[in-house]
Amino acid sequence: MIASLSGKVLERGAEHAVIECGGVGFRVGASSQTLGKLPGNAPHAGDRFPWLHLKMQANGPTEDLFQTLDDTCFNLLVFGSAPAIALAGYGDLVREYAIPLDPGNRAALDRAGIAAPSFYLLRPDGHVGLCGPQVDWPAVEAYLTRWLHRAAVRTDTGAARSGS
């Protein structure tokens, strides 16, 4: 379906819609969700995550984010605090990064509108699948379970692992 400008639906599929407002298209749909409130200029669900140069580890070198991320899996980026738990049971399908907030990283994040704390679960295509101001582990696991068709279950230690 194609329509005109001013917030009209341009295309609708089973899993998404493309909305155009002021000549700019925005993707919304089941494969993307923003949890909570992020700054207006921050990347939101459905957006392509910005190209950044960041230190991925506290004492590591500054790296090109898209050269570092694996485009064959989901990538979870956590800004502002280290993950409280690790996602297990997804094998090589999900990579996790706790991005340190040194002055160089803060400057790069500020330029991109990314607040700390926040998290971004990037799909393999580099677009934001799930994001929010604080990591919502049950929501992350539900999202991954839906799209990877693998259930995560808690062990006695609180870690997640693959279920049957």
VMD Tcl script that builds the backbone (N, CA, C; Angstrom):
set m [mol new atoms 492]
animate dup $m
set s [atomselect $m all]
$s set {name element resname resid chain x y z} {
  {N N MET 1 A 0.853 -1.151 0.000}
  {CA C MET 1 A 0.000 0.000 0.000}
  {C C MET 1 A 0.911 1.229 0.000}
  {N N ILE 2 A 0.680 2.182 -0.871}
  {CA C ILE 2 A 1.460 3.419 -0.944}
  {C C ILE 2 A 0.515 4.581 -0.700}
  {N N ALA 3 A 0.938 5.535 0.116}
  {CA C ALA 3 A 0.133 6.718 0.412}
  {C C ALA 3 A 1.017 7.946 0.359}
  {N N SER 4 A 0.444 9.096 0.613}
  {CA C SER 4 A 1.194 10.350 0.544}
  {C C SER 4 A 1.894 10.665 1.858}
  {N N LEU 5 A 2.480 11.864 1.944}
  {CA C LEU 5 A 3.229 12.292 3.117}
  {C C LEU 5 A 2.330 12.549 4.321}
  {N N SER 6 A 2.906 13.148 5.365}
  {CA C SER 6 A 2.200 13.565 6.582}
  {C C SER 6 A 1.745 12.397 7.439}
  {N N GLY 7 A 2.658 11.479 7.722}
  {CA C GLY 7 A 2.348 10.408 8.651}
  {C C GLY 7 A 1.488 9.313 8.071}
  {N N LYS 8 A 1.552 9.083 6.797}
  {CA C LYS 8 A 0.744 8.060 6.141}
  {C C LYS 8 A 1.526 6.755 6.037}
  {N N VAL 9 A 0.806 5.658 6.001}
  {CA C VAL 9 A 1.420 4.354 5.815}
  {C C VAL 9 A 1.815 4.221 4.346}
  {N N LEU 10 A 3.105 3.933 4.114}
  {CA C LEU 10 A 3.582 3.746 2.751}
  {C C LEU 10 A 3.583 2.282 2.342}
  {N N GLU 11 A 3.851 1.415 3.304}
  {CA C GLU 11 A 3.946 -0.004 3.003}
  {C C GLU 11 A 3.554 -0.761 4.247}
  {N N ARG 12 A 2.873 -1.859 4.096}
  {CA C ARG 12 A 2.518 -2.667 5.256}
  {C C ARG 12 A 2.756 -4.119 4.903}
  {N N GLY 13 A 3.487 -4.789 5.785}
  {CA C GLY 13 A 3.743 -6.211 5.614}
  {C C GLY 13 A 3.276 -6.955 6.851}
  {N N ALA 14 A 3.493 -8.265 6.867}
  {CA C ALA 14 A 3.064 -9.071 8.000}
  {C C ALA 14 A 3.799 -8.696 9.281}
  {N N GLU 15 A 5.066 -8.275 9.174}
  {CA C GLU 15 A 5.876 -8.016 10.346}
  {C C GLU 15 A 6.277 -6.560 10.510}
  {N N HIS 16 A 5.868 -5.663 9.609}
  {CA C HIS 16 A 6.318 -4.284 9.733}
  {C C HIS 16 A 5.425 -3.325 8.962}
  {N N ALA 17 A 5.631 -2.064 9.215}
  {CA C ALA 17 A 5.017 -1.005 8.424}
  {C C ALA 17 A 6.069 0.069 8.234}
  {N N VAL 18 A 6.030 0.754 7.111}
  {CA C VAL 18 A 6.915 1.881 6.888}
  {C C VAL 18 A 6.039 3.120 6.888}
  {N N ILE 19 A 6.322 4.032 7.813}
  {CA C ILE 19 A 5.553 5.262 7.967}
  {C C ILE 19 A 6.417 6.399 7.460}
  {N N GLU 20 A 5.847 7.280 6.668}
  {CA C GLU 20 A 6.595 8.438 6.218}
  {C C GLU 20 A 5.990 9.684 6.822}
  {N N CYS 21 A 6.854 10.522 7.369}
  {CA C CYS 21 A 6.428 11.776 7.961}
  {C C CYS 21 A 7.457 12.827 7.576}
  {N N GLY 22 A 7.049 13.833 6.856}
  {CA C GLY 22 A 7.979 14.869 6.448}
  {C C GLY 22 A 9.053 14.376 5.511}
  {N N GLY 23 A 8.763 13.351 4.732}
  {CA C GLY 23 A 9.726 12.840 3.772}
  {C C GLY 23 A 10.713 11.837 4.344}
  {N N VAL 24 A 10.610 11.513 5.645}
  {CA C VAL 24 A 11.507 10.550 6.276}
  {C C VAL 24 A 10.707 9.316 6.641}
  {N N GLY 25 A 11.207 8.133 6.261}
  {CA C GLY 25 A 10.517 6.887 6.570}
  {C C GLY 25 A 10.981 6.309 7.890}
  {N N PHE 26 A 10.058 5.780 8.665}
  {CA C PHE 26 A 10.362 5.150 9.940}
  {C C PHE 26 A 9.807 3.741 9.909}
  {N N ARG 27 A 10.614 2.783 10.349}
  {CA C ARG 27 A 10.200 1.384 10.359}
  {C C ARG 27 A 9.683 1.035 11.747}
  {N N VAL 28 A 8.509 0.485 11.810}
  {CA C VAL 28 A 7.933 0.022 13.069}
  {C C VAL 28 A 7.411 -1.385 12.846}
  {N N GLY 29 A 7.435 -2.205 13.861}
  {CA C GLY 29 A 6.889 -3.532 13.667}
  {C C GLY 29 A 7.295 -4.493 14.753}
  {N N ALA 30 A 6.903 -5.735 14.556}
  {CA C ALA 30 A 7.111 -6.769 15.556}
  {C C ALA 30 A 8.581 -7.087 15.776}
  {N N SER 31 A 9.445 -6.804 14.812}
  {CA C SER 31 A 10.860 -7.127 14.976}
  {C C SER 31 A 11.625 -6.028 15.698}
  {N N SER 32 A 10.945 -4.968 16.131}
  {CA C SER 32 A 11.596 -3.843 16.793}
  {C C SER 32 A 10.731 -3.328 17.936}
  {N N GLN 33 A 11.371 -3.047 19.098}
  {CA C GLN 33 A 10.612 -2.528 20.232}
  {C C GLN 33 A 11.510 -1.676 21.121}
  {N N THR 34 A 11.025 -0.468 21.448}
  {CA C THR 34 A 11.698 0.395 22.416}
  {C C THR 34 A 10.977 0.247 23.745}
  {N N LEU 35 A 11.728 -0.096 24.800}
  {CA C LEU 35 A 11.170 -0.243 26.144}
  {C C LEU 35 A 11.492 1.016 26.925}
  {N N GLY 36 A 10.520 1.649 27.493}
  {CA C GLY 36 A 10.782 2.850 28.272}
  {C C GLY 36 A 11.046 4.047 27.389}
  {N N LYS 37 A 11.586 5.087 27.995}
  {CA C LYS 37 A 11.789 6.355 27.292}
  {C C LYS 37 A 13.275 6.625 27.089}
  {N N LEU 38 A 13.650 6.819 25.844}
  {CA C LEU 38 A 15.005 7.223 25.485}
  {C C LEU 38 A 14.954 8.653 24.974}
  {N N PRO 39 A 16.086 9.374 25.008}
  {CA C PRO 39 A 16.082 10.735 24.459}
  {C C PRO 39 A 15.583 10.738 23.011}
  {N N GLY 40 A 14.952 11.819 22.611}
  {CA C GLY 40 A 14.376 11.916 21.272}
  {C C GLY 40 A 15.375 11.734 20.147}
  {N N ASN 41 A 16.627 12.148 20.357}
  {CA C ASN 41 A 17.631 12.020 19.301}
  {C C ASN 41 A 18.417 10.717 19.385}
  {N N ALA 42 A 18.078 9.864 20.344}
  {CA C ALA 42 A 18.749 8.563 20.479}
  {C C ALA 42 A 18.243 7.605 19.412}
  {N N PRO 43 A 19.053 6.611 19.059}
  {CA C PRO 43 A 18.528 5.559 18.186}
  {C C PRO 43 A 17.376 4.847 18.893}
  {N N HIS 44 A 16.364 4.508 18.141}
  {CA C HIS 44 A 15.209 3.795 18.663}
  {C C HIS 44 A 15.031 2.501 17.879}
  {N N ALA 45 A 14.154 1.648 18.367}
  {CA C ALA 45 A 13.884 0.373 17.714}
  {C C ALA 45 A 13.529 0.592 16.251}
  {N N GLY 46 A 14.141 -0.200 15.400}
  {CA C GLY 46 A 13.923 -0.107 13.957}
  {C C GLY 46 A 14.948 0.747 13.249}
  {N N ASP 47 A 15.646 1.629 13.993}
  {CA C ASP 47 A 16.683 2.474 13.384}
  {C C ASP 47 A 17.949 1.669 13.144}
  {N N ARG 48 A 18.702 2.072 12.149}
  {CA C ARG 48 A 20.052 1.519 11.987}
  {C C ARG 48 A 20.895 2.117 13.096}
  {N N PHE 49 A 21.650 1.277 13.798}
  {CA C PHE 49 A 22.481 1.782 14.881}
  {C C PHE 49 A 23.601 2.620 14.281}
  {N N PRO 50 A 23.950 3.747 14.928}
  {CA C PRO 50 A 24.957 4.633 14.333}
  {C C PRO 50 A 26.354 4.021 14.288}
  {N N TRP 51 A 27.107 4.497 13.333}
  {CA C TRP 51 A 28.499 4.086 13.169}
  {C C TRP 51 A 29.317 4.855 14.185}
  {N N LEU 52 A 29.979 4.147 15.084}
  {CA C LEU 52 A 30.743 4.764 16.162}
  {C C LEU 52 A 32.134 4.167 16.250}
  {N N HIS 53 A 33.025 4.908 16.852}
  {CA C HIS 53 A 34.340 4.409 17.234}
  {C C HIS 53 A 34.373 4.440 18.753}
  {N N LEU 54 A 34.497 3.263 19.375}
  {CA C LEU 54 A 34.406 3.127 20.829}
  {C C LEU 54 A 35.497 2.200 21.352}
  {N N LYS 55 A 35.824 2.371 22.620}
  {CA C LYS 55 A 36.618 1.378 23.333}
  {C C LYS 55 A 35.627 0.322 23.793}
  {N N MET 56 A 35.818 -0.892 23.346}
  {CA C MET 56 A 34.899 -1.967 23.697}
  {C C MET 56 A 35.243 -2.584 25.048}
  {N N GLN 57 A 36.492 -2.339 25.516}
  {CA C GLN 57 A 36.954 -2.800 26.818}
  {C C GLN 57 A 37.651 -1.648 27.512}
  {N N ALA 58 A 37.646 -1.666 28.840}
  {CA C ALA 58 A 38.162 -0.541 29.622}
  {C C ALA 58 A 39.554 -0.085 29.206}
  {N N ASN 59 A 40.463 -0.964 29.008}
  {CA C ASN 59 A 41.830 -0.582 28.644}
  {C C ASN 59 A 42.156 -0.919 27.196}
  {N N GLY 60 A 41.124 -1.135 26.406}
  {CA C GLY 60 A 41.328 -1.537 25.025}
  {C C GLY 60 A 41.478 -0.353 24.085}
  {N N PRO 61 A 41.787 -0.645 22.836}
  {CA C PRO 61 A 41.919 0.411 21.832}
  {C C PRO 61 A 40.549 0.881 21.355}
  {N N THR 62 A 40.513 2.050 20.758}
  {CA C THR 62 A 39.288 2.535 20.123}
  {C C THR 62 A 39.091 1.725 18.851}
  {N N GLU 63 A 37.885 1.211 18.661}
  {CA C GLU 63 A 37.597 0.332 17.529}
  {C C GLU 63 A 36.403 0.845 16.736}
  {N N ASP 64 A 36.375 0.517 15.465}
  {CA C ASP 64 A 35.214 0.765 14.617}
  {C C ASP 64 A 34.144 -0.236 15.043}
  {N N LEU 65 A 33.031 0.252 15.555}
  {CA C LEU 65 A 31.999 -0.614 16.105}
  {C C LEU 65 A 31.541 -1.669 15.102}
  {N N PHE 66 A 31.295 -1.264 13.856}
  {CA C PHE 66 A 30.768 -2.218 12.884}
  {C C PHE 66 A 31.826 -3.195 12.376}
  {N N GLN 67 A 33.099 -2.890 12.562}
  {CA C GLN 67 A 34.147 -3.867 12.264}
  {C C GLN 67 A 34.242 -4.889 13.395}
  {N N THR 68 A 33.915 -4.461 14.606}
  {CA C THR 68 A 34.018 -5.324 15.784}
  {C C THR 68 A 32.814 -6.243 15.932}
  {N N LEU 69 A 31.611 -5.714 15.682}
  {CA C LEU 69 A 30.405 -6.514 15.864}
  {C C LEU 69 A 30.323 -7.616 14.828}
  {N N ASP 70 A 29.721 -8.707 15.219}
  {CA C ASP 70 A 29.547 -9.865 14.344}
  {C C ASP 70 A 28.193 -9.749 13.650}
  {N N ASP 71 A 28.196 -9.645 12.329}
  {CA C ASP 71 A 26.942 -9.484 11.601}
  {C C ASP 71 A 26.254 -10.806 11.287}
  {N N THR 72 A 26.713 -11.879 11.936}
  {CA C THR 72 A 26.036 -13.164 11.769}
  {C C THR 72 A 25.212 -13.521 13.006}
  {N N CYS 73 A 25.130 -12.564 13.952}
  {CA C CYS 73 A 24.400 -12.845 15.182}
  {C C CYS 73 A 23.825 -11.553 15.749}
  {N N PHE 74 A 23.077 -11.665 16.840}
  {CA C PHE 74 A 22.584 -10.504 17.573}
  {C C PHE 74 A 23.724 -9.988 18.447}
  {N N ASN 75 A 23.780 -8.680 18.659}
  {CA C ASN 75 A 24.797 -8.062 19.501}
  {C C ASN 75 A 24.095 -7.211 20.548}
  {N N LEU 76 A 24.361 -7.497 21.826}
  {CA C LEU 76 A 23.775 -6.738 22.928}
  {C C LEU 76 A 24.816 -5.747 23.435}
  {N N LEU 77 A 24.512 -4.458 23.311}
  {CA C LEU 77 A 25.386 -3.391 23.786}
  {C C LEU 77 A 24.762 -2.789 25.030}
  {N N VAL 78 A 25.525 -2.774 26.131}
  {CA C VAL 78 A 25.042 -2.200 27.387}
  {C C VAL 78 A 25.946 -1.024 27.719}
  {N N PHE 79 A 25.338 0.152 27.868}
  {CA C PHE 79 A 26.062 1.380 28.185}
  {C C PHE 79 A 25.716 1.807 29.604}
  {N N GLY 80 A 26.711 1.992 30.444}
  {CA C GLY 80 A 26.461 2.545 31.765}
  {C C GLY 80 A 26.589 1.589 32.913}
  {N N SER 81 A 26.472 0.316 32.688}
  {CA C SER 81 A 26.674 -0.657 33.759}
  {C C SER 81 A 26.943 -2.007 33.116}
  {N N ALA 82 A 27.767 -2.777 33.792}
  {CA C ALA 82 A 28.053 -4.116 33.285}
  {C C ALA 82 A 26.809 -4.977 33.419}
  {N N PRO 83 A 26.596 -5.910 32.504}
  {CA C PRO 83 A 25.436 -6.784 32.629}
  {C C PRO 83 A 25.424 -7.514 33.964}
  {N N ALA 84 A 24.271 -7.541 34.593}
  {CA C ALA 84 A 24.128 -8.214 35.882}
  {C C ALA 84 A 24.177 -9.724 35.708}
  {N N ILE 85 A 23.707 -10.195 34.581}
  {CA C ILE 85 A 23.775 -11.624 34.273}
  {C C ILE 85 A 24.259 -11.761 32.845}
  {N N ALA 86 A 24.704 -12.915 32.530}
  {CA C ALA 86 A 25.113 -13.177 31.156}
  {C C ALA 86 A 24.028 -14.008 30.494}
  {N N LEU 87 A 23.794 -13.741 29.239}
  {CA C LEU 87 A 22.862 -14.563 28.480}
  {C C LEU 87 A 23.607 -15.824 28.080}
  {N N ALA 88 A 23.105 -16.937 28.472}
  {CA C ALA 88 A 23.715 -18.209 28.112}
  {C C ALA 88 A 22.669 -19.014 27.354}
  {N N GLY 89 A 23.110 -20.014 26.692}
  {CA C GLY 89 A 22.186 -20.881 25.994}
  {C C GLY 89 A 21.906 -20.454 24.567}
  {N N TYR 90 A 22.476 -19.339 24.151}
  {CA C TYR 90 A 22.274 -18.893 22.775}
  {C C TYR 90 A 23.517 -19.141 21.928}
  {N N GLY 91 A 24.559 -19.675 22.551}
  {CA C GLY 91 A 25.783 -20.002 21.823}
  {C C GLY 91 A 26.337 -18.811 21.066}
  {N N ASP 92 A 26.685 -19.028 19.822}
  {CA C ASP 92 A 27.251 -17.980 18.979}
  {C C ASP 92 A 26.185 -17.092 18.350}
  {N N LEU 93 A 24.933 -17.220 18.772}
  {CA C LEU 93 A 23.857 -16.433 18.181}
  {C C LEU 93 A 23.720 -15.043 18.796}
  {N N VAL 94 A 24.350 -14.839 19.972}
  {CA C VAL 94 A 24.271 -13.549 20.664}
  {C C VAL 94 A 25.633 -13.216 21.257}
  {N N ARG 95 A 26.096 -11.997 21.029}
  {CA C ARG 95 A 27.335 -11.480 21.647}
  {C C ARG 95 A 26.945 -10.342 22.576}
  {N N GLU 96 A 27.610 -10.267 23.727}
  {CA C GLU 96 A 27.316 -9.223 24.715}
  {C C GLU 96 A 28.524 -8.313 24.893}
  {N N TYR 97 A 28.260 -7.016 25.023}
  {CA C TYR 97 A 29.324 -6.031 25.233}
  {C C TYR 97 A 28.877 -5.052 26.305}
  {N N ALA 98 A 29.666 -4.931 27.376}
  {CA C ALA 98 A 29.457 -3.896 28.394}
  {C C ALA 98 A 30.435 -2.778 28.015}
  {N N ILE 99 A 29.917 -1.714 27.441}
  {CA C ILE 99 A 30.758 -0.636 26.910}
  {C C ILE 99 A 31.178 0.295 28.063}
  {N N PRO 100 A 32.488 0.462 28.275}
  {CA C PRO 100 A 32.942 1.355 29.350}
  {C C PRO 100 A 32.625 2.813 29.032}
  {N N LEU 101 A 32.438 3.592 30.075}
  {CA C LEU 101 A 32.065 4.997 29.893}
  {C C LEU 101 A 33.240 5.924 30.195}
  {N N ASP 102 A 34.336 5.740 29.466}
  {CA C ASP 102 A 35.465 6.657 29.620}
  {C C ASP 102 A 35.154 7.945 28.849}
  {N N PRO 103 A 35.958 8.997 29.007}
  {CA C PRO 103 A 35.645 10.278 28.340}
  {C C PRO 103 A 35.498 10.177 26.814}
  {N N GLY 104 A 36.332 9.382 26.159}
  {CA C GLY 104 A 36.222 9.235 24.703}
  {C C GLY 104 A 34.923 8.578 24.281}
  {N N ASN 105 A 34.537 7.515 24.998}
  {CA C ASN 105 A 33.271 6.846 24.691}
  {C C ASN 105 A 32.088 7.755 24.984}
  {N N ARG 106 A 32.146 8.471 26.111}
  {CA C ARG 106 A 31.041 9.393 26.449}
  {C C ARG 106 A 30.850 10.437 25.351}
  {N N ALA 107 A 31.942 10.981 24.829}
  {CA C ALA 107 A 31.846 11.986 23.762}
  {C C ALA 107 A 31.206 11.388 22.512}
  {N N ALA 108 A 31.621 10.182 22.133}
  {CA C ALA 108 A 31.051 9.526 20.947}
  {C C ALA 108 A 29.566 9.227 21.159}
  {N N LEU 109 A 29.208 8.763 22.352}
  {CA C LEU 109 A 27.808 8.463 22.648}
  {C C LEU 109 A 26.967 9.733 22.658}
  {N N ASP 110 A 27.507 10.800 23.232}
  {CA C ASP 110 A 26.784 12.083 23.247}
  {C C ASP 110 A 26.503 12.565 21.821}
  {N N ARG 111 A 27.483 12.452 20.937}
  {CA C ARG 111 A 27.293 12.889 19.538}
  {C C ARG 111 A 26.188 12.080 18.853}
  {N N ALA 112 A 26.051 10.818 19.239}
  {CA C ALA 112 A 25.037 9.951 18.628}
  {C C ALA 112 A 23.704 10.003 19.368}
  {N N GLY 113 A 23.630 10.757 20.476}
  {CA C GLY 113 A 22.387 10.858 21.240}
  {C C GLY 113 A 22.119 9.673 22.139}
  {N N ILE 114 A 23.138 8.856 22.390}
  {CA C ILE 114 A 22.953 7.647 23.199}
  {C C ILE 114 A 23.194 7.975 24.662}
  {N N ALA 115 A 22.177 7.755 25.472}
  {CA C ALA 115 A 22.261 8.030 26.903}
  {C C ALA 115 A 22.899 6.849 27.630}
  {N N ALA 116 A 23.422 7.134 28.791}
  {CA C ALA 116 A 23.906 6.082 29.678}
  {C C ALA 116 A 23.234 6.313 31.027}
  {N N PRO 117 A 22.567 5.325 31.555}
  {CA C PRO 117 A 22.538 3.956 31.066}
  {C C PRO 117 A 21.524 3.749 29.937}
  {N N SER 118 A 21.806 2.753 29.137}
  {CA C SER 118 A 20.880 2.292 28.106}
  {C C SER 118 A 21.398 0.968 27.553}
  {N N PHE 119 A 20.546 0.300 26.790}
  {CA C PHE 119 A 20.989 -0.931 26.123}
  {C C PHE 119 A 20.379 -0.976 24.735}
  {N N TYR 120 A 21.074 -1.670 23.857}
  {CA C TYR 120 A 20.633 -1.856 22.482}
  {C C TYR 120 A 20.924 -3.293 22.073}
  {N N LEU 121 A 19.893 -4.005 21.682}
  {CA C LEU 121 A 20.059 -5.331 21.113}
  {C C LEU 121 A 19.977 -5.147 19.604}
  {N N LEU 122 A 21.110 -5.341 18.943}
  {CA C LEU 122 A 21.171 -5.126 17.500}
  {C C LEU 122 A 20.932 -6.429 16.766}
  {N N ARG 123 A 20.092 -6.353 15.754}
  {CA C ARG 123 A 19.869 -7.491 14.884}
  {C C ARG 123 A 21.107 -7.679 14.004}
  {N N PRO 124 A 21.248 -8.823 13.368}
  {CA C PRO 124 A 22.416 -9.025 12.495}
  {C C PRO 124 A 22.527 -8.002 11.363}
  {N N ASP 125 A 21.420 -7.357 10.982}
  {CA C ASP 125 A 21.469 -6.351 9.918}
  {C C ASP 125 A 21.916 -4.979 10.422}
  {N N GLY 126 A 22.263 -4.864 11.719}
  {CA C GLY 126 A 22.738 -3.601 12.282}
  {C C GLY 126 A 21.645 -2.667 12.743}
  {N N HIS 127 A 20.395 -3.085 12.639}
  {CA C HIS 127 A 19.275 -2.276 13.109}
  {C C HIS 127 A 18.935 -2.651 14.543}
  {N N VAL 128 A 18.346 -1.713 15.255}
  {CA C VAL 128 A 17.978 -1.923 16.654}
  {C C VAL 128 A 16.727 -2.784 16.716}
  {N N GLY 129 A 16.847 -3.929 17.366}
  {CA C GLY 129 A 15.698 -4.796 17.563}
  {C C GLY 129 A 14.969 -4.488 18.848}
  {N N LEU 130 A 15.738 -4.223 19.905}
  {CA C LEU 130 A 15.179 -3.958 21.222}
  {C C LEU 130 A 16.101 -2.972 21.923}
  {N N CYS 131 A 15.530 -1.999 22.619}
  {CA C CYS 131 A 16.362 -1.020 23.324}
  {C C CYS 131 A 15.579 -0.414 24.470}
  {N N GLY 132 A 16.308 0.253 25.361}
  {CA C GLY 132 A 15.671 0.920 26.475}
  {C C GLY 132 A 16.695 1.552 27.389}
  {N N PRO 133 A 16.200 2.263 28.396}
  {CA C PRO 133 A 17.111 2.958 29.307}
  {C C PRO 133 A 17.811 2.029 30.306}
  {N N GLN 134 A 17.247 0.882 30.603}
  {CA C GLN 134 A 17.842 -0.113 31.497}
  {C C GLN 134 A 17.636 -1.483 30.875}
  {N N VAL 135 A 18.603 -2.381 31.051}
  {CA C VAL 135 A 18.443 -3.727 30.507}
  {C C VAL 135 A 17.279 -4.413 31.208}
  {N N ASP 136 A 16.337 -4.880 30.437}
  {CA C ASP 136 A 15.200 -5.658 30.923}
  {C C ASP 136 A 15.460 -7.097 30.473}
  {N N TRP 137 A 16.130 -7.862 31.355}
  {CA C TRP 137 A 16.556 -9.209 30.967}
  {C C TRP 137 A 15.405 -10.099 30.519}
  {N N PRO 138 A 14.256 -10.125 31.205}
  {CA C PRO 138 A 13.154 -10.958 30.708}
  {C C PRO 138 A 12.712 -10.543 29.300}
  {N N ALA 139 A 12.693 -9.240 29.011}
  {CA C ALA 139 A 12.306 -8.780 27.672}
  {C C ALA 139 A 13.352 -9.174 26.630}
  {N N VAL 140 A 14.631 -9.080 26.991}
  {CA C VAL 140 A 15.707 -9.487 26.067}
  {C C VAL 140 A 15.573 -10.973 25.759}
  {N N GLU 141 A 15.387 -11.763 26.811}
  {CA C GLU 141 A 15.254 -13.208 26.596}
  {C C GLU 141 A 14.001 -13.549 25.790}
  {N N ALA 142 A 12.889 -12.869 26.053}
  {CA C ALA 142 A 11.662 -13.115 25.290}
  {C C ALA 142 A 11.867 -12.762 23.819}
  {N N TYR 143 A 12.538 -11.640 23.562}
  {CA C TYR 143 A 12.814 -11.221 22.183}
  {C C TYR 143 A 13.667 -12.273 21.477}
  {N N LEU 144 A 14.753 -12.685 22.129}
  {CA C LEU 144 A 15.652 -13.672 21.516}
  {C C LEU 144 A 14.959 -15.013 21.322}
  {N N THR 145 A 14.160 -15.406 22.298}
  {CA C THR 145 A 13.421 -16.667 22.181}
  {C C THR 145 A 12.489 -16.621 20.981}
  {N N ARG 146 A 11.823 -15.484 20.801}
  {CA C ARG 146 A 10.893 -15.352 19.683}
  {C C ARG 146 A 11.609 -15.458 18.337}
  {N N TRP 147 A 12.723 -14.746 18.194}
  {CA C TRP 147 A 13.387 -14.669 16.897}
  {C C TRP 147 A 14.386 -15.788 16.653}
  {N N LEU 148 A 14.913 -16.386 17.714}
  {CA C LEU 148 A 15.879 -17.473 17.539}
  {C C LEU 148 A 15.254 -18.840 17.773}
  {N N HIS 149 A 14.006 -18.858 18.231}
  {CA C HIS 149 A 13.280 -20.106 18.482}
  {C C HIS 149 A 14.035 -20.997 19.462}
  {N N ARG 150 A 14.638 -20.341 20.466}
  {CA C ARG 150 A 15.340 -21.062 21.524}
  {C C ARG 150 A 14.899 -20.458 22.842}
  {N N ALA 151 A 14.523 -21.292 23.773}
  {CA C ALA 151 A 14.101 -20.799 25.081}
  {C C ALA 151 A 15.285 -20.739 26.028}
  {N N ALA 152 A 15.322 -19.699 26.834}
  {CA C ALA 152 A 16.316 -19.592 27.895}
  {C C ALA 152 A 15.632 -19.950 29.198}
  {N N VAL 153 A 16.282 -20.765 29.991}
  {CA C VAL 153 A 15.742 -21.109 31.302}
  {C C VAL 153 A 16.792 -20.790 32.344}
  {N N ARG 154 A 16.353 -20.429 33.531}
  {CA C ARG 154 A 17.253 -20.079 34.619}
  {C C ARG 154 A 17.753 -21.345 35.312}
  {N N THR 155 A 19.024 -21.308 35.651}
  {CA C THR 155 A 19.578 -22.380 36.472}
  {C C THR 155 A 19.533 -21.930 37.915}
  {N N ASP 156 A 19.952 -22.771 38.831}
  {CA C ASP 156 A 19.956 -22.410 40.252}
  {C C ASP 156 A 20.826 -21.190 40.537}
  {N N THR 157 A 21.830 -20.936 39.710}
  {CA C THR 157 A 22.730 -19.804 39.941}
  {C C THR 157 A 22.192 -18.529 39.340}
  {N N GLY 158 A 21.076 -18.590 38.635}
  {CA C GLY 158 A 20.491 -17.393 38.039}
  {C C GLY 158 A 20.946 -17.156 36.619}
  {N N ALA 159 A 21.873 -17.968 36.141}
  {CA C ALA 159 A 22.323 -17.816 34.755}
  {C C ALA 159 A 21.298 -18.432 33.825}
  {N N ALA 160 A 21.272 -17.989 32.612}
  {CA C ALA 160 A 20.347 -18.554 31.629}
  {C C ALA 160 A 21.062 -19.638 30.846}
  {N N ARG 161 A 20.293 -20.613 30.396}
  {CA C ARG 161 A 20.860 -21.618 29.509}
  {C C ARG 161 A 19.774 -22.055 28.547}
  {N N SER 162 A 20.167 -22.729 27.508}
  {CA C SER 162 A 19.229 -23.145 26.475}
  {C C SER 162 A 18.292 -24.210 27.014}
  {N N GLY 163 A 17.037 -24.060 26.692}
  {CA C GLY 163 A 16.055 -25.061 27.076}
  {C C GLY 163 A 15.693 -25.917 25.883}
  {N N SER 164 A 14.901 -26.921 26.107}
  {CA C SER 164 A 14.520 -27.774 24.984}
  {C C SER 164 A 13.205 -27.347 24.396}
}
mol reanalyze $m
mol bondsrecalc $m
mol representation Tube
mol addrep $m
